[in-house]
Amino acid sequence: MKEISAGGVVYRKQNEALQIQLIQDRYGKISFAKGKMEPGETVEETALREILEETGIEGRIEAPIDVIRYQYEHPMHGLVDKEVHYYLVEAKSGQHQAQVEEIRGVSWFSPEEAWKQQKEAGYNNNDHILQHALAKLNISTDER
């Protein structure tokens, strides 16, 4: 079975300061808003819908970041091939609030603090997603 999800690294400029949105997922890990593709949706539409549903923010896709692929064992469907498409998304409007049924919290961070949070409490396979997003915003993490 194959499962496709999409989401994004959301950013905004607040008084000329760049901020990155991070969520705390239901397991307490730092991550990015994302979710499963619904029938008839493109991956881009999925990313924007999931960001809006999980965080209350309407965004605009600026660029693709990357696709993460992995497998996991589903109790009913067996081995699932998972594909997660990530985009760099600029926040345009909306009320910032966590969808408590899906995630524990959502916050804005400076790029440096977002990188620190990711390294301390994020999923390892998201390191390069945030690193590529920051690079697209001309911010270096000083890691190669």
CORDA-V399616 format. One record per residue. N is the residue number from 1. RES is the residue in three letters. PSI is psi in whole degrees, -180 to 180 (999 if undefined). Layout:
[[N/RES/PSI] [N/RES/PSI]]
This chain:
[[1/MET/144] [2/LYS/139] [3/GLU/130] [4/ILE/131] [5/SER/164] [6/ALA/154] [7/GLY/-163] [8/GLY/162] [9/VAL/110] [10/VAL/137] [11/TYR/163] [12/ARG/161] [13/LYS/122] [14/GLN/108] [15/ASN/49] [16/GLU/-3] [17/ALA/132] [18/LEU/137] [19/GLN/145] [20/ILE/135] [21/GLN/130] [22/LEU/147] [23/ILE/159] [24/GLN/117] [25/ASP/180] [26/ARG/-15] [27/TYR/2] [28/GLY/7] [29/LYS/151] [30/ILE/137] [31/SER/-163] [32/PHE/151] [33/ALA/131] [34/LYS/165] [35/GLY/178] [36/LYS/145] [37/MET/138] [38/GLU/156] [39/PRO/136] [40/GLY/-6] [41/GLU/151] [42/THR/166] [43/VAL/-34] [44/GLU/-44] [45/GLU/-39] [46/THR/-47] [47/ALA/-49] [48/LEU/-39] [49/ARG/-45] [50/GLU/-40] [51/ILE/-45] [52/LEU/-47] [53/GLU/-45] [54/GLU/-29] [55/THR/-10] [56/GLY/6] [57/ILE/130] [58/GLU/134] [59/GLY/175] [60/ARG/126] [61/ILE/130] [62/GLU/-41] [63/ALA/151] [64/PRO/148] [65/ILE/-63] [66/ASP/174] [67/VAL/129] [68/ILE/134] [69/ARG/136] [70/TYR/174] [71/GLN/148] [72/TYR/161] [73/GLU/118] [74/HIS/136] [75/PRO/-31] [76/MET/-30] [77/HIS/-5] [78/GLY/-145] [79/LEU/127] [80/VAL/129] [81/ASP/114] [82/LYS/138] [83/GLU/125] [84/VAL/118] [85/HIS/126] [86/TYR/142] [87/TYR/155] [88/LEU/123] [89/VAL/127] [90/GLU/129] [91/ALA/131] [92/LYS/-41] [93/SER/179] [94/GLY/164] [95/GLN/120] [96/HIS/109] [97/GLN/145] [98/ALA/140] [99/GLN/96] [100/VAL/-20] [101/GLU/-24] [102/GLU/-39] [103/ILE/162] [104/ARG/-30] [105/GLY/165] [106/VAL/136] [107/SER/162] [108/TRP/141] [109/PHE/153] [110/SER/157] [111/PRO/-40] [112/GLU/-43] [113/GLU/-37] [114/ALA/-43] [115/TRP/-43] [116/LYS/-46] [117/GLN/-45] [118/GLN/-46] [119/LYS/-35] [120/GLU/-36] [121/ALA/12] [122/GLY/174] [123/TYR/136] [124/ASN/-39] [125/ASN/-6] [126/ASN/-9] [127/ASP/-51] [128/HIS/-25] [129/ILE/-50] [130/LEU/-39] [131/GLN/-45] [132/HIS/-38] [133/ALA/-46] [134/LEU/-38] [135/ALA/-39] [136/LYS/-23] [137/LEU/12] [138/ASN/38] [139/ILE/128] [140/SER/143] [141/THR/-2] [142/ASP/26] [143/GLU/140] [144/ARG/999]]
